């Protein structure tokens, strides 16, 4: 398998910065705890916007795992990394699955990149039987943290691919238009929301 994939998303997981590594580890520990509390435990999962498959590597996965991403490079990389998973090149705006196909739908670090996050949430809710878990950067803390590390200074710390920005209240309002919001929690500098299909 290749040692690297051509994306800034993959590069963030390869960082040697001990603080960033600690924050990422803490994020996945928080996410794992949230997923472990789901009742009943999910037997099927969709990772919508899987990137290079880091979530599949870090979480305990159910028997049936499907992952989608729009990037053909990410799909190829994740397919090689996890040959047991079904990995497809698809858009979160038009998921090729029937209603209520998955016990759990994950959409991590995706909504901030989308021009139409509401439309994506409608699709995520449609294909979920019950639980939807999303994460986004917690603003303005994410941008402040980036600027303090000397990243994207001309953009005041804003990642060039981020077109949306939410704090906890804004994320709750966005999600509640399409889903029932169970909780919104922080794992600095990210927000993690647990929702249920209506």
Secondary structure, DSSP 8 states (H G I E B T S, - for coil): --S--SSHHHHHHT---HHHHHHHHHHHHHHHHHHHT-SS--SEEEEET-TTSHHHHHS---SEEEEEES-HHHHHHHHHH-TTSEEEE--TTS--S-TT-EEEEEEES-GGG-TTHHHHHHHHHHHEEEEEEEEEEBTTHHHHHHHHTT-SGGGTT--TT----B-HHHHHHHHHTTSEEEEEEEETTEEEEEEE--
